[in-house]
């Protein structure tokens, strides 16, 4: 990861997510379409609130235990 999540803008695009998450395009596409992932579709773009992403990542970490 080139940047830390706290250095990112408040709203992330799919390109931002690809830069900070250790996943590829296909995995990101599947993630953006998951019901539990905090993405919102605006036209053809997916946007994710940084706060919601951090909360979701924390939940995933707790669920993995």
ZAVOLO-717102 format. One record per atom (N, C-alpha, C, CB): x, y, z; residue number from 1; atom name. Coordinates in nm, 3 decimals, decimal comma. Glycine has a CB too. Layout:
<atoms>
X Y Z NUM CA
...
</atoms>
This chain:
<atoms>
0,084 -0,118 0,000 1 N
0,000 0,000 0,000 1 CA
0,089 0,124 0,000 1 C
-0,096 0,000 0,122 1 CB
0,064 0,211 -0,094 2 N
0,145 0,332 -0,106 2 CA
0,107 0,438 -0,004 2 C
0,132 0,389 -0,245 2 CB
-0,018 0,446 0,029 3 N
-0,067 0,544 0,125 3 CA
-0,135 0,470 0,239 3 C
-0,164 0,646 0,058 3 CB
-0,144 0,536 0,352 4 N
-0,225 0,478 0,457 4 CA
-0,369 0,523 0,434 4 C
-0,174 0,520 0,599 4 CB
-0,461 0,449 0,489 5 N
-0,602 0,483 0,470 5 CA
-0,636 0,620 0,527 5 C
-0,691 0,377 0,533 5 CB
-0,571 0,659 0,634 6 N
-0,601 0,789 0,694 6 CA
-0,558 0,905 0,606 6 C
-0,535 0,800 0,828 6 CB
-0,466 0,883 0,512 7 N
-0,420 0,989 0,422 7 CA
-0,512 1,009 0,302 7 C
-0,281 0,959 0,373 7 CB
-0,609 0,922 0,285 8 N
-0,695 0,926 0,168 8 CA
-0,806 1,029 0,182 8 C
-0,756 0,790 0,144 8 CB
-0,868 1,066 0,070 9 N
-0,982 1,159 0,076 9 CA
-1,100 1,095 0,148 9 C
-1,025 1,203 -0,066 9 CB
-1,195 1,175 0,187 10 N
-1,313 1,126 0,261 10 CA
-1,401 1,033 0,178 10 C
-1,395 1,244 0,310 10 CB
-1,400 1,050 0,047 11 N
-1,477 0,964 -0,043 11 CA
-1,380 0,902 -0,143 11 C
-1,591 1,044 -0,117 11 CB
-1,382 0,769 -0,151 12 N
-1,288 0,696 -0,235 12 CA
-1,356 0,643 -0,360 12 C
-1,225 0,582 -0,157 12 CB
-1,281 0,645 -0,468 13 N
-1,327 0,585 -0,594 13 CA
-1,272 0,443 -0,602 13 C
-1,282 0,670 -0,718 13 CB
-1,314 0,370 -0,703 14 N
-1,261 0,235 -0,721 14 CA
-1,110 0,239 -0,747 14 C
-1,334 0,163 -0,837 14 CB
-1,064 0,341 -0,815 15 N
-0,919 0,355 -0,839 15 CA
-0,844 0,373 -0,708 15 C
-0,892 0,475 -0,933 15 CB
-0,899 0,455 -0,618 16 N
-0,838 0,472 -0,486 16 CA
-0,831 0,339 -0,412 16 C
-0,917 0,575 -0,402 16 CB
-0,939 0,264 -0,418 17 N
-0,943 0,136 -0,348 17 CA
-0,838 0,039 -0,402 17 C
-1,083 0,073 -0,361 17 CB
-0,820 0,039 -0,532 18 N
-0,718 -0,049 -0,592 18 CA
-0,577 -0,011 -0,545 18 C
-0,726 -0,043 -0,745 18 CB
-0,556 0,116 -0,517 19 N
-0,424 0,161 -0,472 19 CA
-0,394 0,122 -0,328 19 C
-0,413 0,311 -0,488 19 CB
-0,497 0,112 -0,245 20 N
-0,471 0,089 -0,102 20 CA
-0,505 -0,051 -0,054 20 C
-0,548 0,188 -0,021 20 CB
-0,591 -0,121 -0,124 21 N
-0,625 -0,257 -0,083 21 CA
-0,544 -0,358 -0,163 21 C
-0,776 -0,284 -0,100 21 CB
-0,500 -0,465 -0,100 22 N
-0,418 -0,564 -0,171 22 CA
-0,503 -0,662 -0,252 22 C
-0,331 -0,641 -0,070 22 CB
-0,582 -0,609 -0,344 23 N
-0,670 -0,692 -0,426 23 CA
-0,662 -0,645 -0,571 23 C
-0,817 -0,686 -0,375 23 CB
-0,702 -0,732 -0,662 24 N
-0,704 -0,699 -0,803 24 CA
-0,839 -0,645 -0,847 24 C
-0,669 -0,820 -0,885 24 CB
-0,849 -0,610 -0,975 25 N
-0,971 -0,551 -1,029 25 CA
-1,091 -0,644 -1,018 25 C
-0,950 -0,513 -1,174 25 CB
-1,074 -0,772 -1,049 26 N
-1,186 -0,865 -1,043 26 CA
-1,240 -0,880 -0,901 26 C
-1,145 -1,001 -1,096 26 CB
-1,149 -0,889 -0,805 27 N
-1,191 -0,901 -0,666 27 CA
-1,260 -0,772 -0,620 27 C
-1,071 -0,931 -0,575 27 CB
-1,208 -0,658 -0,661 28 N
-1,271 -0,531 -0,626 28 CA
-1,411 -0,523 -0,685 28 C
-1,185 -0,412 -0,676 28 CB
-1,428 -0,564 -0,808 29 N
-1,560 -0,562 -0,872 29 CA
-1,659 -0,646 -0,791 29 C
-1,551 -0,614 -1,017 29 CB
-1,617 -0,765 -0,750 30 N
-1,706 -0,851 -0,669 30 CA
-1,736 -0,785 -0,535 30 C
-1,642 -0,990 -0,647 30 CB
-1,636 -0,725 -0,475 31 N
-1,653 -0,659 -0,346 31 CA
-1,752 -0,543 -0,357 31 C
-1,519 -0,610 -0,293 31 CB
-1,740 -0,463 -0,461 32 N
-1,830 -0,348 -0,479 32 CA
-1,975 -0,390 -0,493 32 C
-1,788 -0,268 -0,600 32 CB
-2,000 -0,511 -0,536 33 N
-2,136 -0,560 -0,554 33 CA
-2,189 -0,640 -0,436 33 C
-2,142 -0,645 -0,677 33 CB
-2,107 -0,659 -0,334 34 N
-2,154 -0,729 -0,214 34 CA
-2,250 -0,640 -0,136 34 C
-2,035 -0,773 -0,125 34 CB
-2,355 -0,702 -0,083 35 N
-2,455 -0,627 -0,008 35 CA
-2,397 -0,566 0,120 35 C
-2,573 -0,716 0,027 35 CB
-2,297 -0,631 0,180 36 N
-2,243 -0,581 0,306 36 CA
-2,129 -0,480 0,289 36 C
-2,196 -0,696 0,389 36 CB
-2,087 -0,456 0,166 37 N
-1,978 -0,360 0,143 37 CA
-2,038 -0,220 0,127 37 C
-1,894 -0,400 0,016 37 CB
-1,978 -0,119 0,191 38 N
-2,039 0,015 0,196 38 CA
-2,018 0,101 0,071 38 C
-1,985 0,088 0,313 38 CB
-2,038 0,045 -0,046 39 N
-2,023 0,122 -0,170 39 CA
-2,158 0,176 -0,214 39 C
-1,960 0,034 -0,281 39 CB
-2,155 0,292 -0,274 40 N
-2,275 0,352 -0,333 40 CA
-2,247 0,376 -0,479 40 C
-2,316 0,486 -0,260 40 CB
-2,343 0,342 -0,561 41 N
-2,326 0,362 -0,705 41 CA
-2,390 0,495 -0,744 41 C
-2,388 0,244 -0,786 41 CB
-2,313 0,579 -0,808 42 N
-2,360 0,707 -0,858 42 CA
-2,336 0,704 -1,009 42 C
-2,287 0,830 -0,788 42 CB
-2,440 0,684 -1,085 43 N
-2,423 0,667 -1,229 43 CA
-2,346 0,539 -1,255 43 C
-2,352 0,787 -1,291 43 CB
-2,232 0,552 -1,320 44 N
-2,148 0,435 -1,347 44 CA
-2,033 0,421 -1,247 44 C
-2,092 0,444 -1,487 44 CB
-2,021 0,516 -1,156 45 N
-1,912 0,514 -1,059 45 CA
-1,957 0,456 -0,925 45 C
-1,857 0,655 -1,038 45 CB
-1,863 0,389 -0,860 46 N
-1,883 0,344 -0,724 46 CA
-1,804 0,435 -0,633 46 C
-1,841 0,195 -0,705 46 CB
-1,866 0,480 -0,526 47 N
-1,800 0,565 -0,427 47 CA
-1,813 0,501 -0,290 47 C
-1,860 0,709 -0,427 47 CB
-1,708 0,516 -0,209 48 N
-1,706 0,457 -0,076 48 CA
-1,658 0,562 0,022 48 C
-1,615 0,330 -0,071 48 CB
-1,734 0,582 0,127 49 N
-1,693 0,672 0,234 49 CA
-1,574 0,610 0,306 49 C
-1,811 0,700 0,333 49 CB
-1,471 0,690 0,331 50 N
-1,354 0,638 0,402 50 CA
-1,394 0,587 0,540 50 C
-1,245 0,747 0,415 50 CB
-1,480 0,659 0,609 51 N
-1,525 0,619 0,742 51 CA
-1,596 0,485 0,737 51 C
-1,617 0,726 0,802 51 CB
-1,685 0,468 0,637 52 N
-1,758 0,341 0,624 52 CA
-1,663 0,227 0,588 52 C
-1,867 0,354 0,517 52 CB
-1,563 0,255 0,504 53 N
-1,466 0,153 0,467 53 CA
-1,387 0,107 0,589 53 C
-1,370 0,206 0,359 53 CB
-1,339 0,202 0,669 54 N
-1,263 0,166 0,789 54 CA
-1,347 0,083 0,885 54 C
-1,213 0,292 0,859 54 CB
-1,474 0,119 0,901 55 N
-1,565 0,044 0,987 55 CA
-1,585 -0,098 0,932 55 C
-1,701 0,116 0,999 55 CB
-1,603 -0,111 0,798 56 N
-1,623 -0,241 0,735 56 CA
-1,498 -0,328 0,751 56 C
-1,658 -0,223 0,586 56 CB
-1,380 -0,269 0,732 57 N
-1,256 -0,344 0,747 57 CA
-1,241 -0,396 0,890 57 C
-1,135 -0,257 0,710 57 CB
-1,277 -0,313 0,986 58 N
-1,270 -0,354 1,127 58 CA
-1,366 -0,470 1,153 58 C
-1,304 -0,236 1,219 58 CB
-1,487 -0,463 1,098 59 N
-1,584 -0,573 1,113 59 CA
-1,530 -0,702 1,052 59 C
-1,718 -0,536 1,047 59 CB
-1,465 -0,691 0,938 60 N
-1,410 -0,810 0,872 60 CA
-1,300 -0,872 0,958 60 C
-1,355 -0,774 0,733 60 CB
-1,222 -0,787 1,020 61 N
-1,115 -0,837 1,106 61 CA
-1,171 -0,910 1,227 61 C
-1,025 -0,722 1,150 61 CB
-1,279 -0,856 1,285 62 N
-1,343 -0,921 1,399 62 CA
-1,409 -1,053 1,357 62 C
-1,448 -0,828 1,462 62 CB
-1,470 -1,056 1,240 63 N
-1,535 -1,177 1,192 63 CA
-1,435 -1,287 1,162 63 C
-1,618 -1,147 1,069 63 CB
-1,313 -1,251 1,127 64 N
-1,210 -1,349 1,092 64 CA
-1,153 -1,419 1,217 64 C
-1,097 -1,280 1,014 64 CB
-1,179 -1,365 1,333 65 N
-1,125 -1,424 1,457 65 CA
-1,200 -1,546 1,497 65 C
-1,128 -1,326 1,569 65 CB
</atoms>
